[in-house]
Amino acid sequence: MPTYRYICEQCGYELEEFSSISSYHQEIECPVCQGIARLTISGGSGIIFKGSGFYITDYQKKSDKGNGHTDKK
């Protein structure tokens, strides 16, 4: 489920809410001042690669490993 970010128009409180795509709301009640918190548009998050990395040799066929040429005999 996606996370939606809301900012209250009255007090500036920021909150996040988990809800399905079909049931999110453009406006919700602020839990601090009971004002109107509106949905904000964010840039989202980027892809995070963890580990040693990805290399072209990771996806080669077994017969292609080595010098990069296939052995045809």
C-alpha angles and dihedrals in degrees: 000000000000125000117235121203121214131187123199114235093211107042102014094237113161122212138169127217131193113219139141121270092249096051107043121121130222090217132026135174116270111241091214106048102005089240126133117288113195129207113255129205116236134187092242124223129298129234114275118207115200126189134036095320141252125287135190089244091061092076104038123115117257091251090052097057119109118037096007095255127105117240109236114182 
